[in-house]
């Protein structure tokens, strides 16, 4: 029991902005015939489930294929008037299912799931990540991304339907702040 309490006290700060759900992660359907090269490039965060590691505005991520078949991931946000960037690495977890990526922003942490549930490559993408905690509960993240800083309401609603059809609760999803970004870039 002591080890469980110790584990929970260590993991709690990482999940306090998120709402844990009972049971293991759902197994959503990912994009069929996913083309990794077409997905590369700049994506803006349109909406998200709240995440402690994303507190700023003007959040965007740029994906670039590297020579070693990994993915360079550079995410940025404006926080307290300052442009902040973080660089990580992405990998395809299973070559038979290339829409299931893993991303890590630290050499000491394992890759976190980064699954592309749906994308048209040119306008929008629906992305999901989930981590099981002892298969007792899970913490998930969800994003609607766009190639531009805004998307039509119908596109956002279609993205929310993708989550719903995969039993992913996005009732707490909030719009991302993408106004006034250009003066920082």
N, C-alpha and C positions, 0 to 999 in steps of 0.2 A: 504494500500500500504506500509506503514511503517513496518508493521509486516512481509510482504513478503520480503522486503529488509533486515530486520534484520535476518530472517530465512536464506536467501541466503548468507549473509555475514558470518553466523556461519557455514553453511554446505560447503561453497566453499573450505576452506582449506582441507577438507576431500576428496574432489573429484578432486583436481587440477591435480593429476597425471593421472587420468582416463579421458576418453572422455565421457561426458554425451550424451545420445541418446534421441531424442524426443520420447514421448509416453511411455506407461507402459512397464514393463518387458515382454519379450517373455515367453511363456509357453512350454519349451522344454520337449521332451519325456525323461523319466529317465529309468535307467536299470530295465528291467522286472525281476521278481523273484530274487530281490536283496538279497544277503546273507550277513548280517552285520558282522557276525563272520569271514567270509572269507576275508572281506575287511580290518579287523584290521591288524595292524602291521606298518612297516616302508615303507614310500613312499617318493621318491625323486622328486623334481620339475624339469621337463624336459623343459617345455616352459610355458609361461604365458602372459596374457595381463598385461601391466605394472601396478603396484600397489604401491602407496606411502608407504604402510606399509611393503613392501618387497624391500629393497634396497641392501641387501647383496648378497652373493653367497653361494653355497653349501646348499641351502634351502632344508629342509626335514621336514616331519611331521610323528609323530608316534601316532597311534590310539590304545587305549586300552579300552576294555569293563570294566566297574566297577561293583561292586556288586549291585548297585542301578539302573542298566539298563541305566546308562548314559555312556558317552564316555569320557575318559581322552584324551585330545589332547595336544601334546607337539610339538611345531614347533621350529626349530632352523635355524640360518643362521650365516655366518661369515661376520661381518661388521667391516671394518677398522682393520683387523687382530685379532679381538676378537670374540669368540664364544658367541652368544646371544641366549637365550631360552625364550620362553613364553609358559605358560600353560593355557589351556582353557578347556571348557566343551562342549561336543556335545550331542545332543539328536535327537531321531527320531521324526520328527514333526507329522507324521501320521503313525500309525502302519500298516495301509492298504497299505502304500506306503513307505517302509523303505529306499528307495534310496534318499528320501528327508530329509536330515539332517539339523539341525540348529546348529551353532557353535558360541560361545561367548568367548572372551578372557578377559571379564570384568564383574563384578557383576552388574554394573550400565547400561550396554548396552544390548539391546535385542539380541536374537539369530539372526545371519545372515544366509540366505539360503546357503546351501552347498550341491548341488545336484549332485549325481553321474549319469551322462548320460550314461556311458558305462564303463565296466570293465571286464577283464577276471580273476581278483583277483591275478594272478600269475606274470603278466608282466606289464600291463598298466591300467590306469584309465583316464577318461575324466570327469572333474568336472567343474561345473558352479555355479556362484552366481550372483544375481541381486537384486538391491534395487530400488524401485520406489520412486521418489521424487514428492509427490503430484499428482501422475499419469500424470504429465506433461512431465517428462523425467525420465530416469533411468540411473544408473551407474552399469556396470557389470564387473565381473571378470571371468577369465577362466584359467584353468590349464590343462596341460597334465602331468600326474604323471607316474613314473615307479618304479618298485621294485629295479632297478639298476640305477646308475647315468647317463646312456645313454640308448637310445632306437634306434632300426633300423629306418632309414628314412621312410620306408614303414609304420611302426607302427605310426609314427608321422603324416604322411599324412592321414592315416585312421582316426586318432583322429580329425584332422582338418576337415575332411569330416563329422564327427558326428556333429561338431559345425555348419557347413554350412547347413546340412540337417535340423537343428533346427532354422534356420534364425538368427544365432549368428555370428556377424562379428568378425572374428579373424585376420583380415588383419594386425593389429598392434601387433600381438603376436610375442614375442621375445624368443629366446632360453635362458634358465637359465644357469648360469655358475656353472658347477659341477667339475671343474678341481682343483687339489691341495687341496682337502678337508681333506684327511686322516691325515695330520699332526696336525690338530686342534681337531680331535675327539678322 
